[in-house]
């Protein structure tokens, strides 16, 4: 085709080309272009077939393969770039009531028919509900890094067997269990399988200015949204601390937003605007149950072996920022000898 195309161009440039030769030239150019377009389409179709063999299913930006590995692209670039100013508190939340070495189990909070549900939907007051919703939570763990080929943030299923998720929350009445080590009430360690960590629990209550650890369960406004706290650690990833707000509607149990924002200062302050999680499912079931599914994004980076240093960055513990954010049981365990929190 190239040979004939060149020959036809030479004929076209001469001044003696007749009308019929020009028509013949145009016809052959159209035929040549048609063959080229057909070849390009066939090559694209073949590459698409190869991709389809790799992906078992494809939903949105997620490609799922038969070996339990999935890839999700077009994630916010902030979740892929390891921060030069890393802090475990970048995504907000408080670890004040965190206690290490929680027992390994998949049932975080046991059912208690006598306990009422104290929930705030705005900072100034919290109401009391007779029934406590039961939660079934599925978390999908993603490992995120920059993609040099596509120049976008892509995440893959986190399959590292050394990954660990620690879960703790306030009880439905808005109080935390004892900060003394060995207490497993509304605390658990989850070992993920195939990139998923699943657990059941009760809906947490709202915590006020005293952090849910006040004497006799006493607490005062301002209150924050009830939340489940997650601390995820994995080799070659930045440790991640997040809190998942759980605010169900009083009648329908549908997801509801917390009006007015969190007024509790450092406990609700974020340093990174992008959330490291995405709640993809909130389904209300029977028997006062809610099924929740959450995508959690871990940034690839240095493996922080010294978790105590990450959790206790303040030089002087006792200042408001440190007291309301950093875990007492880790950063100032001697206080528990004098105050039975």
Phi, psi and omega in degrees: 000320179299319181299310180295323179298317179295317180298318181294324176298318178298319179295319183295332183280343179284151182280352184261013181290129181277170179299321182290326179291324178294321176295320179295322178298313180298319180299316182290327176296318179296319178296317179298317180294323180296318178296320181294317180295321179295321179294319179295319179294321179296322180293319178295320179296323180292318179294324178294324177294321178296321179294323180295329178290332181282318183266119175291312177223157180221118182230114181064243179255016184249128178249120183253131181249172185285346182265023177072007178263133177236156178231132179233125182246180182061033173274155181305135183299334180295338180275351181257334186268119177297129185281138175286341179244056185296136171215138180292346181260016181299328184265014178081187181089166182234141175251020184305320184264012180289137175230123182289167175061042174292150182297147178282116180195165180250359176248103188286307180241128178279153182290138179220106185291339182277342185274133178264160185261115180255111187233136173253136174251357171206165193291337193275330182218163172224142181260167181245127179245143185287321183259145180249120179294144174264136185246136169243114190246130174243124179245132176256121184264130182238139176256118189249138177206161179293139175258112183287335182286312184261354180054047177212164181279121179236143182234144177239157178303130180276108185251006181298125183289346179269007177287142182220138176239124177254131185239134171210157183199165172287149173293165183306335180274006176086018178240148175267153175289173184305142178277359176291143183296149178095354180273125183249018181282116183060035175219143181200156171247127183248131175259113184293153174231127180054039176080010179233141173235118186243144177202162175243152181195181172257153178298130181286158174268169180277141181252140182259205185294336180272004172074014180074012180237019180290165182296130178065022180078010182285138179210158183228163176291156007279146178260157178246173178292140175300139187212154171255128182265136179231132173238112184248126178235140180205141178305142178063026176223151174288133177299141187237126175243122178221160172232132185259112180290134179235095181238091179275150175295143187297331182253310187270344184068007175292155182296136183229146179275156179269116186279135173097350179080170182269119182263010187274022173071235188296335182295332183247011185270137179249148173256342177240128186290331184275128177288143179271015177214161178217117178279109185267338184220135171217097183245131178269122180257197179274168177057039175059047181241151178229130175258126184234137174233135187226134170267129180239130186249120176255137181269130176292136182183203180292143177275108184277101182284329183268083182294330179298319179295323178293319183283337184237067182283342184287140178284329182235110179278141181124339173292155185306317182298316181289318186294319184273353183244315187273149185289127180295319184294341181256314187274331181217061183295338180294336178297331182289346176284339183250330181236113182285074182279000000 
